[in-house]
Amino acid sequence: MISAMLHRQAKSGGHPWIGVILALGFGLVSCHQCGHDDDIGWDGALVGGACDSDSHCHERCQRGRGFPHGTCTVDCRDDGDCPGGAVCVDRAGGICLLACEFDSDCRDDYECHDVDREGVGGSIEACID
């Protein structure tokens, strides 16, 4: 792919390094969450999976009211701090929870509820009890 891009750049009179820089840039952007897709969801150790302690999660286990069987999460100031498929909510100082549209999007004992957002006004639907 990169060699084809370099060839097109050279034929069009453009500098070949521009294509390399763009290809690398796109690669970095698309890999921002590389390796984390399996860590998001009902069994996710980053966001969404059940937990008993922080050692079950990449960052921390949120337990207590609203979090039956605990949930793995990460701290956040706004949605940009959360991985894809998660939103930043105003709970426990700002945590990422799984985004949802329906109760069936959430794991057992969780439902899709409107929750106040962290970092911006309004509310958003997230999996919580």
VMD Tcl script that builds the backbone (N, CA, C; Angstrom):
set m [mol new atoms 387]
animate dup $m
set s [atomselect $m all]
$s set {name element resname resid chain x y z} {
  {N N MET 1 A 0.823 -1.183 0.000}
  {CA C MET 1 A 0.000 0.000 0.000}
  {C C MET 1 A 0.872 1.254 0.000}
  {N N ILE 2 A 1.890 1.273 0.848}
  {CA C ILE 2 A 2.748 2.447 0.926}
  {C C ILE 2 A 3.516 2.633 -0.378}
  {N N SER 3 A 4.005 1.521 -0.977}
  {CA C SER 3 A 4.756 1.657 -2.228}
  {C C SER 3 A 3.867 2.191 -3.340}
  {N N ALA 4 A 2.608 1.768 -3.385}
  {CA C ALA 4 A 1.688 2.287 -4.393}
  {C C ALA 4 A 1.450 3.779 -4.164}
  {N N MET 5 A 1.337 4.185 -2.908}
  {CA C MET 5 A 1.124 5.587 -2.597}
  {C C MET 5 A 2.346 6.415 -3.010}
  {N N LEU 6 A 3.549 5.894 -2.745}
  {CA C LEU 6 A 4.773 6.595 -3.140}
  {C C LEU 6 A 4.844 6.743 -4.654}
  {N N HIS 7 A 4.476 5.674 -5.369}
  {CA C HIS 7 A 4.515 5.712 -6.825}
  {C C HIS 7 A 3.548 6.770 -7.355}
  {N N ARG 8 A 2.320 6.814 -6.813}
  {CA C ARG 8 A 1.344 7.828 -7.255}
  {C C ARG 8 A 1.847 9.230 -6.949}
  {N N GLN 9 A 2.441 9.416 -5.771}
  {CA C GLN 9 A 2.962 10.735 -5.401}
  {C C GLN 9 A 4.054 11.168 -6.371}
  {N N ALA 10 A 4.973 10.251 -6.721}
  {CA C ALA 10 A 6.080 10.579 -7.620}
  {C C ALA 10 A 5.568 10.912 -9.011}
  {N N LYS 11 A 4.570 10.151 -9.504}
  {CA C LYS 11 A 4.028 10.395 -10.847}
  {C C LYS 11 A 3.310 11.734 -10.917}
  {N N SER 12 A 2.666 12.133 -9.828}
  {CA C SER 12 A 1.904 13.382 -9.846}
  {C C SER 12 A 2.772 14.595 -9.539}
  {N N GLY 13 A 4.065 14.367 -9.305}
  {CA C GLY 13 A 4.965 15.481 -9.026}
  {C C GLY 13 A 5.013 15.863 -7.563}
  {N N GLY 14 A 4.292 15.141 -6.725}
  {CA C GLY 14 A 4.299 15.426 -5.290}
  {C C GLY 14 A 5.506 14.803 -4.622}
  {N N HIS 15 A 5.804 15.246 -3.458}
  {CA C HIS 15 A 6.939 14.721 -2.699}
  {C C HIS 15 A 6.563 13.353 -2.139}
  {N N PRO 16 A 7.379 12.313 -2.391}
  {CA C PRO 16 A 7.020 10.963 -1.947}
  {C C PRO 16 A 6.902 10.824 -0.439}
  {N N TRP 17 A 7.600 11.641 0.337}
  {CA C TRP 17 A 7.540 11.508 1.791}
  {C C TRP 17 A 6.189 11.933 2.352}
  {N N ILE 18 A 5.462 12.742 1.620}
  {CA C ILE 18 A 4.136 13.146 2.092}
  {C C ILE 18 A 3.246 11.919 2.226}
  {N N GLY 19 A 3.314 11.022 1.239}
  {CA C GLY 19 A 2.520 9.794 1.305}
  {C C GLY 19 A 2.900 8.924 2.481}
  {N N VAL 20 A 4.188 8.810 2.758}
  {CA C VAL 20 A 4.644 8.005 3.889}
  {C C VAL 20 A 4.153 8.603 5.198}
  {N N ILE 21 A 4.291 9.894 5.327}
  {CA C ILE 21 A 3.853 10.568 6.556}
  {C C ILE 21 A 2.357 10.386 6.752}
  {N N LEU 22 A 1.573 10.547 5.678}
  {CA C LEU 22 A 0.125 10.356 5.794}
  {C C LEU 22 A -0.220 8.917 6.150}
  {N N ALA 23 A 0.437 7.958 5.524}
  {CA C ALA 23 A 0.161 6.542 5.817}
  {C C ALA 23 A 0.470 6.221 7.270}
  {N N LEU 24 A 1.593 6.700 7.761}
  {CA C LEU 24 A 1.942 6.458 9.160}
  {C C LEU 24 A 0.959 7.137 10.098}
  {N N GLY 25 A 0.558 8.344 9.756}
  {CA C GLY 25 A -0.406 9.068 10.583}
  {C C GLY 25 A -1.733 8.342 10.671}
  {N N PHE 26 A -2.223 7.849 9.524}
  {CA C PHE 26 A -3.484 7.107 9.537}
  {C C PHE 26 A -3.344 5.824 10.333}
  {N N GLY 27 A -2.193 5.187 10.236}
  {CA C GLY 27 A -1.958 3.966 10.998}
  {C C GLY 27 A -1.997 4.208 12.487}
  {N N LEU 28 A -1.412 5.304 12.932}
  {CA C LEU 28 A -1.416 5.627 14.356}
  {C C LEU 28 A -2.814 5.945 14.838}
  {N N VAL 29 A -3.576 6.695 14.050}
  {CA C VAL 29 A -4.942 7.041 14.442}
  {C C VAL 29 A -5.801 5.797 14.520}
  {N N SER 30 A -5.709 4.940 13.516}
  {CA C SER 30 A -6.561 3.761 13.519}
  {C C SER 30 A -6.164 2.769 14.595}
  {N N CYS 31 A -4.935 2.844 15.117}
  {CA C CYS 31 A -4.498 1.908 16.147}
  {C C CYS 31 A -4.571 2.515 17.543}
  {N N HIS 32 A -5.236 3.639 17.693}
  {CA C HIS 32 A -5.342 4.270 19.007}
  {C C HIS 32 A -5.870 3.288 20.043}
  {N N GLN 33 A -6.825 2.462 19.657}
  {CA C GLN 33 A -7.393 1.490 20.576}
  {C C GLN 33 A -6.976 0.065 20.227}
  {N N CYS 34 A -5.896 -0.111 19.440}
  {CA C CYS 34 A -5.443 -1.456 19.069}
  {C C CYS 34 A -5.294 -2.320 20.315}
  {N N GLY 35 A -5.791 -3.532 20.208}
  {CA C GLY 35 A -5.670 -4.468 21.317}
  {C C GLY 35 A -6.727 -4.286 22.389}
  {N N HIS 36 A -7.555 -3.260 22.271}
  {CA C HIS 36 A -8.553 -3.010 23.310}
  {C C HIS 36 A -9.955 -3.438 22.919}
  {N N ASP 37 A -10.218 -3.764 21.649}
  {CA C ASP 37 A -11.568 -4.109 21.237}
  {C C ASP 37 A -12.140 -5.248 22.065}
  {N N ASP 38 A -11.314 -6.267 22.381}
  {CA C ASP 38 A -11.781 -7.378 23.194}
  {C C ASP 38 A -11.900 -6.995 24.660}
  {N N ASP 39 A -11.371 -5.851 25.030}
  {CA C ASP 39 A -11.396 -5.417 26.414}
  {C C ASP 39 A -12.581 -4.512 26.729}
  {N N ILE 40 A -13.463 -4.319 25.749}
  {CA C ILE 40 A -14.663 -3.505 25.918}
  {C C ILE 40 A -15.865 -4.424 25.740}
  {N N GLY 41 A -16.799 -4.386 26.670}
  {CA C GLY 41 A -18.007 -5.211 26.543}
  {C C GLY 41 A -18.298 -5.979 27.813}
  {N N TRP 42 A -19.219 -6.906 27.708}
  {CA C TRP 42 A -19.694 -7.640 28.878}
  {C C TRP 42 A -18.579 -8.353 29.619}
  {N N ASP 43 A -17.542 -8.785 28.905}
  {CA C ASP 43 A -16.419 -9.479 29.533}
  {C C ASP 43 A -15.158 -8.629 29.529}
  {N N GLY 44 A -15.284 -7.353 29.209}
  {CA C GLY 44 A -14.122 -6.493 29.030}
  {C C GLY 44 A -13.389 -6.157 30.316}
  {N N ALA 45 A -12.079 -6.339 30.290}
  {CA C ALA 45 A -11.249 -5.998 31.446}
  {C C ALA 45 A -10.909 -4.508 31.472}
  {N N LEU 46 A -11.193 -3.785 30.380}
  {CA C LEU 46 A -10.979 -2.340 30.364}
  {C C LEU 46 A -12.263 -1.623 30.777}
  {N N VAL 47 A -13.363 -1.907 30.076}
  {CA C VAL 47 A -14.672 -1.330 30.418}
  {C C VAL 47 A -15.762 -2.372 30.207}
  {N N GLY 48 A -16.563 -2.603 31.248}
  {CA C GLY 48 A -17.784 -3.385 31.115}
  {C C GLY 48 A -17.823 -4.741 31.770}
  {N N GLY 49 A -16.693 -5.376 31.976}
  {CA C GLY 49 A -16.682 -6.720 32.542}
  {C C GLY 49 A -16.937 -6.737 34.039}
  {N N ALA 50 A -17.437 -7.869 34.526}
  {CA C ALA 50 A -17.665 -8.043 35.962}
  {C C ALA 50 A -16.326 -8.164 36.683}
  {N N CYS 51 A -16.300 -7.725 37.938}
  {CA C CYS 51 A -15.057 -7.776 38.707}
  {C C CYS 51 A -15.351 -7.798 40.204}
  {N N ASP 52 A -14.389 -8.345 40.937}
  {CA C ASP 52 A -14.447 -8.333 42.400}
  {C C ASP 52 A -13.418 -7.378 42.985}
  {N N SER 53 A -12.358 -7.121 42.213}
  {CA C SER 53 A -11.291 -6.246 42.698}
  {C C SER 53 A -10.590 -5.603 41.500}
  {N N ASP 54 A -9.761 -4.603 41.785}
  {CA C ASP 54 A -9.021 -3.907 40.725}
  {C C ASP 54 A -8.140 -4.867 39.921}
  {N N SER 55 A -7.694 -5.946 40.536}
  {CA C SER 55 A -6.800 -6.882 39.844}
  {C C SER 55 A -7.495 -7.610 38.687}
  {N N HIS 56 A -8.820 -7.577 38.640}
  {CA C HIS 56 A -9.569 -8.200 37.544}
  {C C HIS 56 A -9.688 -7.279 36.335}
  {N N CYS 57 A -9.255 -6.035 36.472}
  {CA C CYS 57 A -9.444 -5.021 35.429}
  {C C CYS 57 A -8.109 -4.397 35.028}
  {N N HIS 58 A -8.095 -3.762 33.871}
  {CA C HIS 58 A -6.892 -3.043 33.451}
  {C C HIS 58 A -6.615 -1.857 34.367}
  {N N GLU 59 A -7.673 -1.109 34.757}
  {CA C GLU 59 A -7.449 0.063 35.611}
  {C C GLU 59 A -8.101 -0.093 36.974}
  {N N ARG 60 A -9.441 -0.195 36.988}
  {CA C ARG 60 A -10.089 -0.305 38.295}
  {C C ARG 60 A -11.442 -0.987 38.207}
  {N N CYS 61 A -11.878 -1.484 39.345}
  {CA C CYS 61 A -13.178 -2.138 39.482}
  {C C CYS 61 A -14.096 -1.211 40.266}
  {N N GLN 62 A -15.194 -0.798 39.655}
  {CA C GLN 62 A -16.170 0.050 40.337}
  {C C GLN 62 A -17.229 -0.851 40.943}
  {N N ARG 63 A -17.358 -0.791 42.242}
  {CA C ARG 63 A -18.326 -1.617 42.961}
  {C C ARG 63 A -19.295 -0.717 43.712}
  {N N GLY 64 A -20.294 -1.338 44.304}
  {CA C GLY 64 A -21.241 -0.593 45.116}
  {C C GLY 64 A -22.566 -0.382 44.401}
  {N N ARG 65 A -23.338 0.526 44.943}
  {CA C ARG 65 A -24.677 0.807 44.424}
  {C C ARG 65 A -24.609 1.190 42.943}
  {N N GLY 66 A -25.422 0.533 42.145}
  {CA C GLY 66 A -25.462 0.798 40.713}
  {C C GLY 66 A -24.551 -0.096 39.898}
  {N N PHE 67 A -23.728 -0.905 40.579}
  {CA C PHE 67 A -22.745 -1.741 39.885}
  {C C PHE 67 A -22.759 -3.167 40.435}
  {N N PRO 68 A -23.851 -3.915 40.188}
  {CA C PRO 68 A -23.907 -5.287 40.702}
  {C C PRO 68 A -22.778 -6.139 40.113}
  {N N HIS 69 A -22.144 -6.915 40.953}
  {CA C HIS 69 A -21.020 -7.773 40.569}
  {C C HIS 69 A -19.840 -6.948 40.064}
  {N N GLY 70 A -19.829 -5.658 40.333}
  {CA C GLY 70 A -18.745 -4.773 39.925}
  {C C GLY 70 A -18.665 -4.606 38.420}
  {N N THR 71 A -17.982 -3.548 37.990}
  {CA C THR 71 A -17.748 -3.348 36.566}
  {C C THR 71 A -16.362 -2.739 36.371}
  {N N CYS 72 A -15.633 -3.268 35.413}
  {CA C CYS 72 A -14.324 -2.701 35.072}
  {C C CYS 72 A -14.536 -1.355 34.393}
  {N N THR 73 A -13.697 -0.389 34.739}
  {CA C THR 73 A -13.848 0.950 34.180}
  {C C THR 73 A -12.511 1.676 34.202}
  {N N VAL 74 A -12.504 2.836 33.565}
  {CA C VAL 74 A -11.360 3.742 33.603}
  {C C VAL 74 A -11.876 5.129 33.957}
  {N N ASP 75 A -11.022 5.928 34.561}
  {CA C ASP 75 A -11.377 7.304 34.906}
  {C C ASP 75 A -11.474 8.153 33.647}
  {N N CYS 76 A -12.305 9.181 33.692}
  {CA C CYS 76 A -12.448 10.058 32.529}
  {C C CYS 76 A -12.875 11.456 32.941}
  {N N ARG 77 A -12.579 12.410 32.060}
  {CA C ARG 77 A -13.048 13.789 32.204}
  {C C ARG 77 A -14.142 14.096 31.184}
  {N N ASP 78 A -14.132 13.358 30.059}
  {CA C ASP 78 A -15.159 13.482 29.020}
  {C C ASP 78 A -15.081 12.239 28.141}
  {N N ASP 79 A -15.989 12.129 27.161}
  {CA C ASP 79 A -16.056 10.939 26.316}
  {C C ASP 79 A -14.748 10.637 25.596}
  {N N GLY 80 A -13.942 11.660 25.328}
  {CA C GLY 80 A -12.678 11.462 24.636}
  {C C GLY 80 A -11.689 10.616 25.425}
  {N N ASP 81 A -11.880 10.494 26.724}
  {CA C ASP 81 A -11.008 9.661 27.562}
  {C C ASP 81 A -11.440 8.198 27.567}
  {N N CYS 82 A -12.615 7.915 26.985}
  {CA C CYS 82 A -13.153 6.551 26.995}
  {C C CYS 82 A -12.869 5.859 25.662}
  {N N PRO 83 A -12.689 4.540 25.707}
  {CA C PRO 83 A -12.512 3.801 24.462}
  {C C PRO 83 A -13.824 3.737 23.683}
  {N N GLY 84 A -13.743 3.418 22.411}
  {CA C GLY 84 A -14.945 3.292 21.585}
  {C C GLY 84 A -15.940 2.332 22.205}
  {N N GLY 85 A -17.211 2.692 22.187}
  {CA C GLY 85 A -18.248 1.859 22.777}
  {C C GLY 85 A -18.543 2.191 24.223}
  {N N ALA 86 A -17.819 3.171 24.759}
  {CA C ALA 86 A -18.025 3.580 26.152}
  {C C ALA 86 A -18.214 5.093 26.205}
  {N N VAL 87 A -18.880 5.557 27.257}
  {CA C VAL 87 A -19.140 6.980 27.456}
  {C C VAL 87 A -18.723 7.386 28.861}
  {N N CYS 88 A -18.407 8.665 29.032}
  {CA C CYS 88 A -17.967 9.196 30.318}
  {C C CYS 88 A -19.179 9.716 31.088}
  {N N VAL 89 A -19.411 9.145 32.255}
  {CA C VAL 89 A -20.578 9.534 33.055}
  {C C VAL 89 A -20.142 10.122 34.399}
  {N N ASP 90 A -21.039 10.912 34.978}
  {CA C ASP 90 A -20.792 11.610 36.228}
  {C C ASP 90 A -21.078 10.684 37.417}
  {N N ARG 91 A -20.246 9.699 37.581}
  {CA C ARG 91 A -20.290 8.783 38.716}
  {C C ARG 91 A -18.869 8.586 39.196}
  {N N ALA 92 A -18.686 8.475 40.480}
  {CA C ALA 92 A -17.377 8.174 41.074}
  {C C ALA 92 A -16.270 9.077 40.545}
  {N N GLY 93 A -16.587 10.351 40.322}
  {CA C GLY 93 A -15.586 11.307 39.848}
  {C C GLY 93 A -15.364 11.296 38.354}
  {N N GLY 94 A -16.176 10.558 37.608}
  {CA C GLY 94 A -16.052 10.447 36.156}
  {C C GLY 94 A -15.477 9.101 35.763}
  {N N ILE 95 A -16.351 8.212 35.270}
  {CA C ILE 95 A -15.908 6.884 34.835}
  {C C ILE 95 A -16.545 6.540 33.490}
  {N N CYS 96 A -15.887 5.668 32.758}
  {CA C CYS 96 A -16.401 5.188 31.478}
  {C C CYS 96 A -17.294 3.975 31.714}
  {N N LEU 97 A -18.480 4.007 31.119}
  {CA C LEU 97 A -19.397 2.873 31.151}
  {C C LEU 97 A -19.777 2.516 29.726}
  {N N LEU 98 A -20.265 1.294 29.533}
  {CA C LEU 98 A -20.698 0.871 28.211}
  {C C LEU 98 A -21.867 1.717 27.740}
  {N N ALA 99 A -21.805 2.190 26.511}
  {CA C ALA 99 A -22.912 2.906 25.889}
  {C C ALA 99 A -23.977 1.879 25.495}
  {N N CYS 100 A -25.226 2.314 25.423}
  {CA C CYS 100 A -26.307 1.395 25.068}
  {C C CYS 100 A -27.465 2.155 24.447}
  {N N GLU 101 A -28.354 1.387 23.828}
  {CA C GLU 101 A -29.628 1.912 23.346}
  {C C GLU 101 A -30.789 1.160 23.977}
  {N N PHE 102 A -30.542 -0.120 24.282}
  {CA C PHE 102 A -31.576 -0.998 24.826}
  {C C PHE 102 A -31.016 -1.770 26.021}
  {N N ASP 103 A -31.901 -2.253 26.891}
  {CA C ASP 103 A -31.461 -3.063 28.023}
  {C C ASP 103 A -30.675 -4.279 27.556}
  {N N SER 104 A -31.032 -4.834 26.404}
  {CA C SER 104 A -30.348 -6.023 25.885}
  {C C SER 104 A -28.901 -5.737 25.484}
  {N N ASP 105 A -28.514 -4.461 25.405}
  {CA C ASP 105 A -27.122 -4.093 25.120}
  {C C ASP 105 A -26.235 -4.253 26.358}
  {N N CYS 106 A -26.865 -4.441 27.507}
  {CA C CYS 106 A -26.141 -4.500 28.782}
  {C C CYS 106 A -26.093 -5.935 29.299}
  {N N ARG 107 A -25.093 -6.224 30.127}
  {CA C ARG 107 A -24.982 -7.563 30.704}
  {C C ARG 107 A -26.048 -7.752 31.782}
  {N N ASP 108 A -26.199 -9.001 32.226}
  {CA C ASP 108 A -27.197 -9.334 33.250}
  {C C ASP 108 A -27.067 -8.413 34.452}
  {N N ASP 109 A -28.193 -8.049 35.038}
  {CA C ASP 109 A -28.295 -7.183 36.219}
  {C C ASP 109 A -28.038 -5.704 35.905}
  {N N TYR 110 A -27.805 -5.356 34.644}
  {CA C TYR 110 A -27.627 -3.961 34.242}
  {C C TYR 110 A -28.727 -3.595 33.264}
  {N N GLU 111 A -29.082 -2.316 33.253}
  {CA C GLU 111 A -30.078 -1.811 32.320}
  {C C GLU 111 A -29.554 -0.545 31.675}
  {N N CYS 112 A -30.149 -0.197 30.558}
  {CA C CYS 112 A -29.774 1.007 29.830}
  {C C CYS 112 A -30.537 2.187 30.425}
  {N N HIS 113 A -29.824 3.090 31.085}
  {CA C HIS 113 A -30.439 4.246 31.747}
  {C C HIS 113 A -29.784 5.541 31.282}
  {N N ASP 114 A -30.569 6.625 31.311}
  {CA C ASP 114 A -29.993 7.956 31.099}
  {C C ASP 114 A -29.171 8.314 32.326}
  {N N VAL 115 A -27.930 8.697 32.105}
  {CA C VAL 115 A -27.007 9.030 33.189}
  {C C VAL 115 A -26.397 10.388 32.864}
  {N N ASP 116 A -26.207 11.219 33.892}
  {CA C ASP 116 A -25.567 12.513 33.683}
  {C C ASP 116 A -24.172 12.326 33.120}
  {N N ARG 117 A -23.825 13.164 32.154}
  {CA C ARG 117 A -22.514 13.089 31.515}
  {C C ARG 117 A -21.467 13.831 32.344}
  {N N GLU 118 A -20.240 13.377 32.242}
  {CA C GLU 118 A -19.108 14.054 32.876}
  {C C GLU 118 A -18.440 14.927 31.816}
  {N N GLY 119 A -18.114 16.149 32.184}
  {CA C GLY 119 A -17.361 17.034 31.287}
  {C C GLY 119 A -18.228 17.858 30.353}
  {N N VAL 120 A -19.445 17.447 30.130}
  {CA C VAL 120 A -20.392 18.203 29.288}
  {C C VAL 120 A -21.766 18.082 29.919}
  {N N GLY 121 A -22.647 18.949 29.549}
  {CA C GLY 121 A -23.989 18.900 30.106}
  {C C GLY 121 A -24.832 17.789 29.504}
  {N N GLY 122 A -25.991 17.593 30.077}
  {CA C GLY 122 A -26.936 16.629 29.551}
  {C C GLY 122 A -26.723 15.230 30.099}
  {N N SER 123 A -27.397 14.291 29.457}
  {CA C SER 123 A -27.298 12.905 29.881}
  {C C SER 123 A -27.081 12.029 28.648}
  {N N ILE 124 A -26.713 10.792 28.903}
  {CA C ILE 124 A -26.452 9.824 27.841}
  {C C ILE 124 A -26.831 8.454 28.375}
  {N N GLU 125 A -27.207 7.557 27.469}
  {CA C GLU 125 A -27.580 6.220 27.896}
  {C C GLU 125 A -26.345 5.351 28.104}
  {N N ALA 126 A -26.327 4.698 29.267}
  {CA C ALA 126 A -25.198 3.834 29.635}
  {C C ALA 126 A -25.725 2.652 30.443}
  {N N CYS 127 A -24.948 1.584 30.451}
  {CA C CYS 127 A -25.311 0.378 31.209}
  {C C CYS 127 A -24.947 0.577 32.687}
  {N N ILE 128 A -25.977 0.559 33.512}
  {CA C ILE 128 A -25.831 0.741 34.957}
  {C C ILE 128 A -27.068 0.129 35.592}
  {N N ASP 129 A -27.036 -0.120 36.888}
  {CA C ASP 129 A -28.224 -0.670 37.564}
  {C C ASP 129 A -28.994 0.465 38.201}
}
mol reanalyze $m
mol bondsrecalc $m
mol representation Tube
mol addrep $m
